[in-house]
Amino acid sequence: MQEFLQQVVSGLAVGGIFASLALALVLIYNAMGLVNFAQGEMAMLATFVAYALVNRGMSYWIAFPVALVLAFGGGIVIQRIVIRPVERAPILTLVIITLGLATLLNGLAGFVFGYVPRSFPSPFSAQSADVLGVFVSYRDLGVIAMSGLVLLAVYLLLQRTTVGLTMRAAAHHPEASRLLGVQVSWMLGLGWGLASAVGAVSGIMVAPILLLEPNMMQSIIIYAFAAAVLGGIESPLGAVVGGLAVGVTINLAGAYLPFVGGDLQLAVGLAIIIAVLIIRPNGLFGRAAVRRV
Amino acid sequence: MTALLELDSVQAGYGPTSVLHGVSLSVPAGGVVALLGANGAGKTTTLRAITGGVRWNGDIRFEGRSLRRMSTEEIVRRGIAHVPEGRGICTELTVDENLKLGSHLRRDGAEVRKDYDRVFEYFPVLKERRRLSASTLSGGEQQMLALARALLMKPRLMLLDEPSLGLAPIVVRSIFQIIRSINEASGVAVLLVEQNARIALDLSSTAYVLEVGRVAVHGDSAELQGNESVRRSYLGY
């Protein structure tokens, strides 16, 4: 039982990482009906930026927010330069552009930082604490707390502020929002910035576990897709619940199903995607894809 | 009287299809003007041209300034509230959030609060449903929400696209009464597009009848109403 609970807690920790990236995917999906295949690579690049800052002697707790701010700005720049000119293009064009962007960012990171895996610092100690008889590592607790904070911040921004309100309005009803004076194109830019910053959190959280290198996010993005699809691709809350569920599931599967082990966890993530799409295509929190015309 | 809004031989269309072939009209400050005509005559396109939703030639002036090459957002910020066809309610948001979108650009906090009170006086049902999703409102209530939201923008001109569409006659009457009170109380001018010519002529002081993208008849609403041949040939009642 105790080991089971420990597996659940570390599952929640990786789940929080998936949830952040899944939330980034959902933010952009909501804004423009597009799955951003470059989200993982954007997060990876932001993590390299954080790494470079820490390497130059900046304290982790300063480098972290600075990297998020830069990721936010970078997301806006990408939307303005890469996405905006093709905003009205068919969805397939946009998908291919995000795939190209992913390749470009991956190559850029490799070119600048190289492909040698680097260890990335974690601000949390690797020791364990005894919580009601269950040993959980400070690292896991820290990751859970950080993801929780980020998700809470995004929630408050979107639900409780005027700019969040206009972002939601612009995403769902661009024409009506324009008539209310909302600058829809800028709201999309902000959406990309926000998604980029939220995704960056997942990269910075996962880097101490996986080692930092340009392909670091390529498995994480699969889990994030699984999380977003499980939660219902339009639902921010769904992304969070989906992320945690996927994290716990793959952790338990890795621990208790001998044929899965550490090697087939990714297959479990893919199996979740397929199962959800077959059994409940709208996910846990998604609405039926019926639109009034 | 000086015109608040002037359209000067406006031509507009969608791609190669031309819909307006030179529409001229004017709305005086504080006035109510009806824009009538059959389906496809160009009424909605006229409103869309005014708020920059469709490309146009000719000239459109608001408070003496041309709206040429302005984006929809800029035009709206100058004081034109456009309640579009289908009402433009954000059904993903709550009633309150929809109202907030109306007032989100205003910086005159005290006035905004007064306007909320006024809006809830006109439409008490919206106050009761503030926290509910706008998708739970009936058609009439959604039209009220659209009007309330437009009013909270504190416009000098409201463009209303078929506020009667799909509503029961009794609801239509009460909504038109409220439009009249809004116009009389706040002096906001109204350009009203309607299929329901009778009720629109009752409300407006001037009316224009569009026929395939041109103004076929225009004049005093009461006179048009009294003119049998105009009524028969253009207004269908």
Interface residues (C-beta under 8 A of the other chain):
Chain A: T162 L165 T166 R168 A169 H172 H173 E175 A176 S177 R178 L179 L180 G181 V182 Q183 V184
Chain B: T51 G53 S71 T72 E73 V76 R77 A81 H82 P84 G88 I89 C90 T91 E92 L93 E97 K100 L101 G102 H104 L105 R149 M153
